[in-house]
Amino acid sequence: METLHSVASLRERVRGLRSAGRSVAFVPTMGNLHAGHLNLVRAARARAGAVVASIFVNPLQFGPNEDLDAYPRTLEADREALAAHGTDLLFAPSVEAMYPDGAELQTRVSVRGLADILCGASRPGHFDGVATVVTKLLNLVQPDIAVFGRKDYQQLIVIRQLVRDLSMQVRIVGIATERAADGLALSSRNGYLTTDERGRAPELKSTLRRTAEALRSGERDFPGLEQAARASLEAAGMRPDYIAIRRSTDLAEPTPEDTALVVLGAAFLGRTRLIDNLVVHEDLA
Protein backbone atom coordinates (compact mmCIF):
# COMPACT_ATOMS: atom_id res chain seq x y z
CA MET A 1 0.00 0.00 0.00
CA GLU A 2 1.25 3.45 -0.92
CA THR A 3 0.50 6.50 1.25
CA LEU A 4 -0.03 9.76 -0.59
CA HIS A 5 -0.22 13.26 0.82
CA SER A 6 -0.68 15.52 -2.20
CA VAL A 7 -3.58 15.97 -4.59
CA ALA A 8 -1.27 15.64 -7.59
CA SER A 9 0.17 12.30 -6.44
CA LEU A 10 -3.31 10.93 -5.70
CA ARG A 11 -4.55 11.82 -9.16
CA GLU A 12 -1.48 10.32 -10.78
CA ARG A 13 -1.77 7.00 -8.92
CA VAL A 14 -5.51 6.71 -9.56
CA ARG A 15 -4.87 7.29 -13.27
CA GLY A 16 -2.42 4.40 -13.09
CA LEU A 17 -5.08 2.13 -11.61
CA ARG A 18 -7.49 3.13 -14.36
CA SER A 19 -4.87 2.55 -17.07
CA ALA A 20 -4.36 -0.95 -15.72
CA GLY A 21 -8.08 -1.61 -16.21
CA ARG A 22 -8.93 -1.72 -12.50
CA SER A 23 -12.21 -0.41 -11.14
CA VAL A 24 -11.90 1.76 -8.04
CA ALA A 25 -13.74 1.67 -4.72
CA PHE A 26 -13.25 4.51 -2.27
CA VAL A 27 -13.53 4.48 1.54
CA PRO A 28 -13.29 7.96 3.12
CA THR A 29 -12.53 8.06 6.87
CA MET A 30 -11.30 10.39 9.59
CA GLY A 31 -8.91 7.75 10.88
CA ASN A 32 -8.70 6.18 14.35
CA LEU A 33 -9.93 3.08 12.58
CA HIS A 34 -11.95 0.32 14.24
CA ALA A 35 -13.57 -2.90 13.01
CA GLY A 36 -16.43 -0.97 11.43
CA HIS A 37 -14.06 0.97 9.18
CA LEU A 38 -12.23 -2.18 8.21
CA ASN A 39 -15.52 -3.83 7.32
CA LEU A 40 -16.04 -0.99 4.84
CA VAL A 41 -12.64 -1.76 3.34
CA ARG A 42 -13.54 -5.44 3.01
CA ALA A 43 -16.81 -4.47 1.32
CA ALA A 44 -14.91 -2.19 -1.06
CA ARG A 45 -12.40 -4.91 -1.88
CA ALA A 46 -15.23 -7.30 -2.73
CA ARG A 47 -16.76 -4.82 -5.14
CA ALA A 48 -13.82 -3.40 -7.11
CA GLY A 49 -10.39 -4.15 -8.47
CA ALA A 50 -8.64 -1.51 -6.35
CA VAL A 51 -9.36 0.18 -3.03
CA VAL A 52 -8.49 3.78 -2.21
CA ALA A 53 -8.97 4.97 1.37
CA SER A 54 -8.57 8.41 2.84
CA ILE A 55 -7.81 9.66 6.33
CA PHE A 56 -8.60 13.31 6.89
CA VAL A 57 -9.95 14.98 10.03
CA ASN A 58 -12.05 17.59 8.31
CA PRO A 59 -12.24 20.88 10.22
CA LEU A 60 -15.28 22.05 8.25
CA GLN A 61 -17.55 19.51 9.95
CA PHE A 62 -16.62 20.39 13.53
CA GLY A 63 -18.44 23.11 15.43
CA PRO A 64 -16.64 25.70 17.61
CA ASN A 65 -17.23 23.72 20.83
CA GLU A 66 -16.62 20.25 19.39
CA ASP A 67 -13.65 17.90 19.63
CA LEU A 68 -11.54 18.79 16.58
CA ASP A 69 -8.31 19.22 18.53
CA ALA A 70 -8.98 16.20 20.76
CA TYR A 71 -10.13 13.90 17.95
CA PRO A 72 -7.78 10.89 18.04
CA ARG A 73 -5.18 10.74 15.29
CA THR A 74 -3.53 7.32 14.89
CA LEU A 75 -2.07 7.39 11.38
CA GLU A 76 0.61 4.72 11.78
CA ALA A 77 -1.75 2.16 13.30
CA ASP A 78 -4.36 3.02 10.69
CA ARG A 79 -1.83 2.55 7.89
CA GLU A 80 -0.98 -0.93 9.15
CA ALA A 81 -4.64 -1.92 9.42
CA LEU A 82 -5.51 -0.64 5.95
CA ALA A 83 -2.52 -2.38 4.38
CA ALA A 84 -3.46 -5.65 6.10
CA HIS A 85 -6.95 -5.43 4.61
CA GLY A 86 -5.83 -4.99 1.02
CA THR A 87 -5.99 -1.24 0.53
CA ASP A 88 -4.04 -0.13 -2.54
CA LEU A 89 -3.73 3.59 -1.90
CA LEU A 90 -4.10 5.71 1.22
CA PHE A 91 -4.66 9.43 0.78
CA ALA A 92 -3.71 11.26 4.00
CA PRO A 93 -3.61 14.98 3.15
CA SER A 94 -2.93 17.92 5.41
CA VAL A 95 -5.55 20.60 5.94
CA GLU A 96 -3.44 22.85 3.70
CA ALA A 97 -3.46 20.28 0.91
CA MET A 98 -7.24 20.00 1.03
CA TYR A 99 -7.97 23.69 1.55
CA PRO A 100 -5.02 25.60 0.04
CA ASP A 101 -6.83 28.94 0.29
CA GLY A 102 -7.93 28.29 3.85
CA ALA A 103 -10.97 26.49 5.15
CA GLU A 104 -12.88 29.73 5.71
CA LEU A 105 -12.61 30.63 2.03
CA GLN A 106 -13.57 27.17 0.86
CA THR A 107 -16.57 26.86 -1.46
CA ARG A 108 -19.28 25.06 0.52
CA VAL A 109 -21.70 22.37 -0.65
CA SER A 110 -25.04 22.44 1.13
CA VAL A 111 -27.78 19.81 0.81
CA ARG A 112 -30.75 21.91 1.80
CA GLY A 113 -33.39 20.42 4.02
CA LEU A 114 -31.60 17.18 4.80
CA ALA A 115 -28.67 19.04 6.34
CA ASP A 116 -30.82 21.05 8.75
CA ILE A 117 -32.73 18.33 10.61
CA LEU A 118 -31.83 15.78 13.31
CA CYS A 119 -28.04 15.92 13.76
CA GLY A 120 -27.98 18.97 11.51
CA ALA A 121 -30.24 20.88 13.88
CA SER A 122 -27.96 20.07 16.81
CA ARG A 123 -24.73 20.66 14.89
CA PRO A 124 -25.32 23.66 12.57
CA GLY A 125 -23.03 23.56 9.58
CA HIS A 126 -21.89 19.99 10.23
CA PHE A 127 -23.41 18.48 7.11
CA ASP A 128 -22.24 21.38 4.95
CA GLY A 129 -18.73 20.40 6.07
CA VAL A 130 -19.41 16.74 5.33
CA ALA A 131 -20.96 17.46 1.94
CA THR A 132 -18.10 19.78 0.98
CA VAL A 133 -15.28 17.39 1.85
CA VAL A 134 -17.04 14.36 0.35
CA THR A 135 -17.69 16.27 -2.87
CA LYS A 136 -14.04 17.25 -3.00
CA LEU A 137 -12.79 13.72 -2.30
CA LEU A 138 -15.12 12.15 -4.84
CA ASN A 139 -13.94 14.67 -7.40
CA LEU A 140 -10.30 13.83 -6.65
CA VAL A 141 -10.65 10.03 -6.67
CA GLN A 142 -13.54 9.71 -9.15
CA PRO A 143 -14.30 6.19 -7.93
CA ASP A 144 -16.78 3.75 -9.40
CA ILE A 145 -18.22 3.15 -5.95
CA ALA A 146 -17.83 4.82 -2.56
CA VAL A 147 -18.55 2.93 0.64
CA PHE A 148 -20.03 4.44 3.80
CA GLY A 149 -21.28 2.98 7.07
CA ARG A 150 -24.95 3.11 7.91
CA LYS A 151 -24.32 4.09 11.54
CA ASP A 152 -24.23 7.67 10.27
CA TYR A 153 -27.55 7.16 8.51
CA GLN A 154 -28.33 10.82 7.95
CA GLN A 155 -24.86 11.34 6.51
CA LEU A 156 -25.48 8.46 4.08
CA ILE A 157 -28.76 10.01 2.91
CA VAL A 158 -27.13 13.44 2.55
CA ILE A 159 -24.32 11.99 0.42
CA ARG A 160 -26.72 10.05 -1.79
CA GLN A 161 -28.68 13.24 -2.36
CA LEU A 162 -25.65 15.35 -3.26
CA VAL A 163 -24.43 12.67 -5.69
CA ARG A 164 -27.84 12.66 -7.33
CA ASP A 165 -28.13 16.46 -7.39
CA LEU A 166 -24.61 16.99 -8.78
CA SER A 167 -24.91 14.17 -11.36
CA MET A 168 -21.83 12.34 -10.10
CA GLN A 169 -21.01 9.02 -11.73
CA VAL A 170 -20.41 7.08 -8.54
CA ARG A 171 -22.49 4.44 -6.78
CA ILE A 172 -22.90 5.02 -3.04
CA VAL A 173 -22.94 1.79 -1.02
CA GLY A 174 -24.16 1.73 2.59
CA ILE A 175 -22.81 -1.04 4.82
CA ALA A 176 -24.55 -2.33 7.96
CA THR A 177 -23.43 -0.95 11.32
CA GLU A 178 -20.68 -2.91 13.04
CA ARG A 179 -21.47 -3.48 16.72
CA ALA A 180 -19.81 -4.67 19.89
CA ALA A 181 -21.09 -7.89 21.45
CA ASP A 182 -23.48 -5.92 23.68
CA GLY A 183 -24.98 -4.03 20.73
CA LEU A 184 -23.18 -0.70 20.99
CA ALA A 185 -22.43 0.73 17.55
CA LEU A 186 -18.69 1.00 17.05
CA SER A 187 -17.40 4.57 16.95
CA SER A 188 -14.08 6.30 17.38
CA ARG A 189 -15.74 8.43 20.05
CA ASN A 190 -16.59 5.39 22.21
CA GLY A 191 -13.07 5.78 23.59
CA TYR A 192 -14.27 8.88 25.43
CA LEU A 193 -16.66 6.79 27.59
CA THR A 194 -15.76 5.99 31.18
CA THR A 195 -16.10 2.38 32.36
CA ASP A 196 -19.48 3.14 33.94
CA GLU A 197 -20.71 4.99 30.85
CA ARG A 198 -19.58 2.18 28.58
CA GLY A 199 -21.75 -0.22 30.58
CA ARG A 200 -24.82 1.98 30.06
CA ALA A 201 -24.17 2.96 26.46
CA PRO A 202 -25.90 -0.07 24.84
CA GLU A 203 -29.23 1.26 26.14
CA LEU A 204 -29.38 3.53 23.09
CA LYS A 205 -29.55 0.56 20.75
CA SER A 206 -31.95 -1.30 23.08
CA THR A 207 -34.28 1.69 23.14
CA LEU A 208 -34.24 2.01 19.35
CA ARG A 209 -34.90 -1.72 19.07
CA ARG A 210 -37.97 -1.56 21.30
CA THR A 211 -39.27 1.37 19.26
CA ALA A 212 -38.62 -0.46 15.99
CA GLU A 213 -40.36 -3.58 17.28
CA ALA A 214 -43.42 -1.52 18.23
CA LEU A 215 -43.51 -0.03 14.74
CA ARG A 216 -43.15 -3.43 13.18
CA SER A 217 -46.08 -4.69 15.24
CA GLY A 218 -48.28 -1.92 13.82
CA GLU A 219 -47.95 0.93 16.32
CA ARG A 220 -48.28 4.30 14.58
CA ASP A 221 -48.38 6.79 17.45
CA PHE A 222 -45.06 8.29 16.38
CA PRO A 223 -44.93 11.11 18.96
CA GLY A 224 -45.86 8.72 21.75
CA LEU A 225 -43.19 6.21 20.76
CA GLU A 226 -40.57 8.95 20.52
CA GLN A 227 -41.52 10.31 23.95
CA ALA A 228 -41.33 6.83 25.51
CA ALA A 229 -37.90 6.29 23.96
CA ARG A 230 -36.63 9.58 25.35
CA ALA A 231 -37.86 8.60 28.80
CA SER A 232 -36.00 5.28 28.56
CA LEU A 233 -32.76 7.03 27.72
CA GLU A 234 -33.19 9.51 30.54
CA ALA A 235 -33.82 6.63 32.96
CA ALA A 236 -30.49 5.14 31.84
CA GLY A 237 -28.69 8.36 32.72
CA MET A 238 -28.45 9.71 29.18
CA ARG A 239 -29.36 13.18 27.93
CA PRO A 240 -31.32 12.64 24.71
CA ASP A 241 -30.59 14.96 21.82
CA TYR A 242 -33.35 13.51 19.68
CA ILE A 243 -35.30 10.36 18.97
CA ALA A 244 -37.01 10.46 15.59
CA ILE A 245 -39.07 8.10 13.46
CA ARG A 246 -38.64 8.98 9.81
CA ARG A 247 -39.09 7.55 6.33
CA SER A 248 -35.99 5.52 5.61
CA THR A 249 -35.64 6.71 2.01
CA ASP A 250 -35.51 10.47 2.55
CA LEU A 251 -35.86 11.16 6.32
CA ALA A 252 -39.22 12.87 5.76
CA GLU A 253 -41.88 12.86 8.49
CA PRO A 254 -43.80 9.60 8.02
CA THR A 255 -47.50 9.05 7.58
CA PRO A 256 -49.36 6.16 9.25
CA GLU A 257 -49.37 4.40 5.88
CA ASP A 258 -45.57 4.41 5.54
CA THR A 259 -43.82 1.10 6.21
CA ALA A 260 -40.26 1.93 5.12
CA LEU A 261 -39.21 3.58 8.38
CA VAL A 262 -36.03 4.24 10.33
CA VAL A 263 -35.67 5.07 14.02
CA LEU A 264 -32.77 7.43 14.69
CA GLY A 265 -31.37 8.55 17.99
CA ALA A 266 -28.64 10.72 19.45
CA ALA A 267 -27.90 11.08 23.15
CA PHE A 268 -25.17 12.39 25.39
CA LEU A 269 -23.61 10.08 27.94
CA GLY A 270 -21.20 12.14 29.97
CA ARG A 271 -19.27 14.19 27.44
CA THR A 272 -19.78 11.66 24.64
CA ARG A 273 -22.47 12.08 21.99
CA LEU A 274 -23.69 8.69 20.77
CA ILE A 275 -25.71 8.15 17.60
CA ASP A 276 -27.43 5.05 16.25
CA ASN A 277 -30.34 3.96 14.09
CA LEU A 278 -32.41 0.93 13.16
CA VAL A 279 -34.24 0.48 9.88
CA VAL A 280 -37.63 -0.97 10.72
CA HIS A 281 -38.37 -3.09 7.69
CA GLU A 282 -35.07 -4.98 7.96
CA ASP A 283 -33.69 -7.47 10.46
CA LEU A 284 -33.38 -5.75 13.83
CA ALA A 285 -30.29 -7.74 14.87
Secondary structure as a PSIPRED ss2 file (coil, helix, strand):
# PSIPRED VFORMAT (PSIPRED V4.0)

   1 M C   1.000  0.000  0.000
   2 E E   0.000  0.000  1.000
   3 T E   0.000  0.000  1.000
   4 L E   0.000  0.000  1.000
   5 H C   1.000  0.000  0.000
   6 S C   1.000  0.000  0.000
   7 V H   0.000  1.000  0.000
   8 A H   0.000  1.000  0.000
   9 S H   0.000  1.000  0.000
  10 L H   0.000  1.000  0.000
  11 R H   0.000  1.000  0.000
  12 E H   0.000  1.000  0.000
  13 R H   0.000  1.000  0.000
  14 V H   0.000  1.000  0.000
  15 R H   0.000  1.000  0.000
  16 G H   0.000  1.000  0.000
  17 L H   0.000  1.000  0.000
  18 R H   0.000  1.000  0.000
  19 S H   0.000  1.000  0.000
  20 A C   1.000  0.000  0.000
  21 G C   1.000  0.000  0.000
  22 R C   1.000  0.000  0.000
  23 S C   1.000  0.000  0.000
  24 V E   0.000  0.000  1.000
  25 A E   0.000  0.000  1.000
  26 F E   0.000  0.000  1.000
  27 V E   0.000  0.000  1.000
  28 P E   0.000  0.000  1.000
  29 T E   0.000  0.000  1.000
  30 M C   1.000  0.000  0.000
  31 G C   1.000  0.000  0.000
  32 N C   1.000  0.000  0.000
  33 L C   1.000  0.000  0.000
  34 H C   1.000  0.000  0.000
  35 A H   0.000  1.000  0.000
  36 G H   0.000  1.000  0.000
  37 H H   0.000  1.000  0.000
  38 L H   0.000  1.000  0.000
  39 N H   0.000  1.000  0.000
  40 L H   0.000  1.000  0.000
  41 V H   0.000  1.000  0.000
  42 R H   0.000  1.000  0.000
  43 A H   0.000  1.000  0.000
  44 A H   0.000  1.000  0.000
  45 R H   0.000  1.000  0.000
  46 A H   0.000  1.000  0.000
  47 R H   0.000  1.000  0.000
  48 A C   1.000  0.000  0.000
  49 G C   1.000  0.000  0.000
  50 A E   0.000  0.000  1.000
  51 V E   0.000  0.000  1.000
  52 V E   0.000  0.000  1.000
  53 A E   0.000  0.000  1.000
  54 S E   0.000  0.000  1.000
  55 I E   0.000  0.000  1.000
  56 F C   1.000  0.000  0.000
  57 V C   1.000  0.000  0.000
  58 N C   1.000  0.000  0.000
  59 P H   0.000  1.000  0.000
  60 L H   0.000  1.000  0.000
  61 Q H   0.000  1.000  0.000
  62 F C   1.000  0.000  0.000
  63 G C   1.000  0.000  0.000
  64 P C   1.000  0.000  0.000
  65 N C   1.000  0.000  0.000
  66 E C   1.000  0.000  0.000
  67 D C   1.000  0.000  0.000
  68 L C   1.000  0.000  0.000
  69 D C   1.000  0.000  0.000
  70 A C   1.000  0.000  0.000
  71 Y C   1.000  0.000  0.000
  72 P C   1.000  0.000  0.000
  73 R C   1.000  0.000  0.000
  74 T C   1.000  0.000  0.000
  75 L H   0.000  1.000  0.000
  76 E H   0.000  1.000  0.000
  77 A H   0.000  1.000  0.000
  78 D H   0.000  1.000  0.000
  79 R H   0.000  1.000  0.000
  80 E H   0.000  1.000  0.000
  81 A H   0.000  1.000  0.000
  82 L H   0.000  1.000  0.000
  83 A H   0.000  1.000  0.000
  84 A H   0.000  1.000  0.000
  85 H C   1.000  0.000  0.000
  86 G C   1.000  0.000  0.000
  87 T C   1.000  0.000  0.000
  88 D C   1.000  0.000  0.000
  89 L E   0.000  0.000  1.000
  90 L E   0.000  0.000  1.000
  91 F E   0.000  0.000  1.000
  92 A C   1.000  0.000  0.000
  93 P C   1.000  0.000  0.000
  94 S C   1.000  0.000  0.000
  95 V H   0.000  1.000  0.000
  96 E H   0.000  1.000  0.000
  97 A H   0.000  1.000  0.000
  98 M H   0.000  1.000  0.000
  99 Y C   1.000  0.000  0.000
 100 P C   1.000  0.000  0.000
 101 D C   1.000  0.000  0.000
 102 G C   1.000  0.000  0.000
 103 A H   0.000  1.000  0.000
 104 E H   0.000  1.000  0.000
 105 L H   0.000  1.000  0.000
 106 Q C   1.000  0.000  0.000
 107 T C   1.000  0.000  0.000
 108 R C   1.000  0.000  0.000
 109 V C   1.000  0.000  0.000
 110 S C   1.000  0.000  0.000
 111 V C   1.000  0.000  0.000
 112 R C   1.000  0.000  0.000
 113 G C   1.000  0.000  0.000
 114 L H   0.000  1.000  0.000
 115 A H   0.000  1.000  0.000
 116 D H   0.000  1.000  0.000
 117 I C   1.000  0.000  0.000
 118 L C   1.000  0.000  0.000
 119 C H   0.000  1.000  0.000
 120 G H   0.000  1.000  0.000
 121 A H   0.000  1.000  0.000
 122 S H   0.000  1.000  0.000
 123 R C   1.000  0.000  0.000
 124 P C   1.000  0.000  0.000
 125 G C   1.000  0.000  0.000
 126 H H   0.000  1.000  0.000
 127 F H   0.000  1.000  0.000
 128 D H   0.000  1.000  0.000
 129 G H   0.000  1.000  0.000
 130 V H   0.000  1.000  0.000
 131 A H   0.000  1.000  0.000
 132 T H   0.000  1.000  0.000
 133 V H   0.000  1.000  0.000
 134 V H   0.000  1.000  0.000
 135 T H   0.000  1.000  0.000
 136 K H   0.000  1.000  0.000
 137 L H   0.000  1.000  0.000
 138 L H   0.000  1.000  0.000
 139 N H   0.000  1.000  0.000
 140 L H   0.000  1.000  0.000
 141 V H   0.000  1.000  0.000
 142 Q C   1.000  0.000  0.000
 143 P C   1.000  0.000  0.000
 144 D C   1.000  0.000  0.000
 145 I E   0.000  0.000  1.000
 146 A E   0.000  0.000  1.000
 147 V E   0.000  0.000  1.000
 148 F E   0.000  0.000  1.000
 149 G E   0.000  0.000  1.000
 150 R C   1.000  0.000  0.000
 151 K C   1.000  0.000  0.000
 152 D C   1.000  0.000  0.000
 153 Y H   0.000  1.000  0.000
 154 Q H   0.000  1.000  0.000
 155 Q H   0.000  1.000  0.000
 156 L H   0.000  1.000  0.000
 157 I H   0.000  1.000  0.000
 158 V H   0.000  1.000  0.000
 159 I H   0.000  1.000  0.000
 160 R H   0.000  1.000  0.000
 161 Q H   0.000  1.000  0.000
 162 L H   0.000  1.000  0.000
 163 V H   0.000  1.000  0.000
 164 R H   0.000  1.000  0.000
 165 D H   0.000  1.000  0.000
 166 L C   1.000  0.000  0.000
 167 S C   1.000  0.000  0.000
 168 M C   1.000  0.000  0.000
 169 Q C   1.000  0.000  0.000
 170 V C   1.000  0.000  0.000
 171 R E   0.000  0.000  1.000
 172 I E   0.000  0.000  1.000
 173 V E   0.000  0.000  1.000
 174 G E   0.000  0.000  1.000
 175 I E   0.000  0.000  1.000
 176 A C   1.000  0.000  0.000
 177 T C   1.000  0.000  0.000
 178 E C   1.000  0.000  0.000
 179 R E   0.000  0.000  1.000
 180 A C   1.000  0.000  0.000
 181 A C   1.000  0.000  0.000
 182 D C   1.000  0.000  0.000
 183 G C   1.000  0.000  0.000
 184 L C   1.000  0.000  0.000
 185 A E   0.000  0.000  1.000
 186 L C   1.000  0.000  0.000
 187 S C   1.000  0.000  0.000
 188 S H   0.000  1.000  0.000
 189 R H   0.000  1.000  0.000
 190 N H   0.000  1.000  0.000
 191 G H   0.000  1.000  0.000
 192 Y H   0.000  1.000  0.000
 193 L C   1.000  0.000  0.000
 194 T C   1.000  0.000  0.000
 195 T H   0.000  1.000  0.000
 196 D H   0.000  1.000  0.000
 197 E H   0.000  1.000  0.000
 198 R H   0.000  1.000  0.000
 199 G H   0.000  1.000  0.000
 200 R H   0.000  1.000  0.000
 201 A C   1.000  0.000  0.000
 202 P C   1.000  0.000  0.000
 203 E H   0.000  1.000  0.000
 204 L H   0.000  1.000  0.000
 205 K H   0.000  1.000  0.000
 206 S H   0.000  1.000  0.000
 207 T H   0.000  1.000  0.000
 208 L H   0.000  1.000  0.000
 209 R H   0.000  1.000  0.000
 210 R H   0.000  1.000  0.000
 211 T H   0.000  1.000  0.000
 212 A H   0.000  1.000  0.000
 213 E H   0.000  1.000  0.000
 214 A H   0.000  1.000  0.000
 215 L H   0.000  1.000  0.000
 216 R H   0.000  1.000  0.000
 217 S C   1.000  0.000  0.000
 218 G C   1.000  0.000  0.000
 219 E C   1.000  0.000  0.000
 220 R C   1.000  0.000  0.000
 221 D C   1.000  0.000  0.000
 222 F H   0.000  1.000  0.000
 223 P H   0.000  1.000  0.000
 224 G H   0.000  1.000  0.000
 225 L H   0.000  1.000  0.000
 226 E H   0.000  1.000  0.000
 227 Q H   0.000  1.000  0.000
 228 A H   0.000  1.000  0.000
 229 A H   0.000  1.000  0.000
 230 R H   0.000  1.000  0.000
 231 A H   0.000  1.000  0.000
 232 S H   0.000  1.000  0.000
 233 L H   0.000  1.000  0.000
 234 E H   0.000  1.000  0.000
 235 A H   0.000  1.000  0.000
 236 A C   1.000  0.000  0.000
 237 G C   1.000  0.000  0.000
 238 M C   1.000  0.000  0.000
 239 R E   0.000  0.000  1.000
 240 P E   0.000  0.000  1.000
 241 D E   0.000  0.000  1.000
 242 Y E   0.000  0.000  1.000
 243 I E   0.000  0.000  1.000
 244 A E   0.000  0.000  1.000
 245 I E   0.000  0.000  1.000
 246 R E   0.000  0.000  1.000
 247 R E   0.000  0.000  1.000
 248 S C   1.000  0.000  0.000
 249 T C   1.000  0.000  0.000
 250 D C   1.000  0.000  0.000
 251 L C   1.000  0.000  0.000
 252 A C   1.000  0.000  0.000
 253 E C   1.000  0.000  0.000
 254 P C   1.000  0.000  0.000
 255 T C   1.000  0.000  0.000
 256 P C   1.000  0.000  0.000
 257 E C   1.000  0.000  0.000
 258 D C   1.000  0.000  0.000
 259 T C   1.000  0.000  0.000
 260 A C   1.000  0.000  0.000
 261 L E   0.000  0.000  1.000
 262 V E   0.000  0.000  1.000
 263 V E   0.000  0.000  1.000
 264 L E   0.000  0.000  1.000
 265 G E   0.000  0.000  1.000
 266 A E   0.000  0.000  1.000
 267 A E   0.000  0.000  1.000
 268 F E   0.000  0.000  1.000
 269 L E   0.000  0.000  1.000
 270 G C   1.000  0.000  0.000
 271 R C   1.000  0.000  0.000
 272 T E   0.000  0.000  1.000
 273 R E   0.000  0.000  1.000
 274 L E   0.000  0.000  1.000
 275 I E   0.000  0.000  1.000
 276 D E   0.000  0.000  1.000
 277 N E   0.000  0.000  1.000
 278 L E   0.000  0.000  1.000
 279 V E   0.000  0.000  1.000
 280 V C   1.000  0.000  0.000
 281 H C   1.000  0.000  0.000
 282 E C   1.000  0.000  0.000
 283 D C   1.000  0.000  0.000
 284 L C   1.000  0.000  0.000
 285 A C   1.000  0.000  0.000
